[in-house]
Amino acid sequence: MVPDQWLTLIAVVDDATKQVLYAELTEGGESSVAVLTALRAVLTTWGLPMSLYTDRAHWAAHTPVAGGAADRTKLTQVGG
């Protein structure tokens, strides 16, 4: 059976405590809007984190070659 709708889980987890700080199912996939909405919710609720770890998605790091190093000279939606 094929589902009528596919959803993507956008989640932010505190690495130190394993506490889920944000979670939402979204229809749009892992879009910049969905991820930045999650980031904004975490920042306004919990404050500025000491570090932010990502899966190197396009919104967080510009990686011109798959598996290669991030190009830190190109800014993303959240900075460098």
C-alpha positions in Angstrom: 0.0 0.0 0.0 1.4 3.4 -1.0 0.5 6.3 1.3 -1.5 9.2 -0.1 0.8 11.7 1.6 4.5 11.7 2.6 5.6 13.7 5.6 9.0 14.7 6.8 10.0 15.0 10.4 11.9 18.2 11.3 13.4 17.8 14.7 15.9 19.6 16.9 17.5 17.6 19.7 19.8 18.9 22.5 22.8 16.7 21.9 23.9 16.8 25.6 20.6 16.0 27.2 18.8 14.2 24.3 15.8 16.5 25.0 13.6 17.2 21.9 13.5 21.0 21.6 11.3 21.0 18.5 9.5 18.5 16.3 7.1 18.9 13.5 5.8 16.8 10.6 5.8 18.8 7.4 4.4 18.2 3.9 7.1 20.3 2.2 10.1 18.1 2.9 13.3 19.4 4.4 12.9 22.9 2.9 14.8 25.9 4.1 11.5 27.4 5.3 10.7 24.3 7.5 14.2 24.2 8.9 14.5 27.9 9.6 11.0 27.8 11.2 12.3 25.1 13.6 15.5 27.1 14.3 13.6 30.2 15.1 11.3 28.3 17.4 14.3 26.9 19.3 16.0 30.2 19.5 13.0 32.1 20.8 12.0 29.4 23.3 15.4 28.1 24.5 17.8 31.0 23.6 21.1 30.9 21.7 22.9 27.6 21.8 26.6 27.3 22.4 27.0 25.2 19.2 24.8 24.2 16.3 25.4 20.9 14.6 23.8 20.1 11.3 23.7 17.3 8.7 25.4 19.8 6.3 22.2 20.5 4.5 22.1 23.3 1.9 20.7 25.8 4.4 23.6 25.3 6.8 26.7 24.8 4.7 27.6 25.3 1.0 29.2 22.1 -0.1 30.0 22.3 -3.9 31.0 18.6 -4.2 29.1 15.8 -2.5 31.2 14.4 0.4 33.7 17.3 0.0 34.6 20.1 2.4 32.2 22.9 3.0 33.0 26.2 1.2 33.0 28.7 4.1 33.4 31.7 1.8 29.8 31.2 0.5 27.1 32.4 3.0 24.0 30.3 3.5 20.6 31.3 5.0 22.1 31.2 8.5 25.5 32.7 7.8 28.8 31.2 7.0 
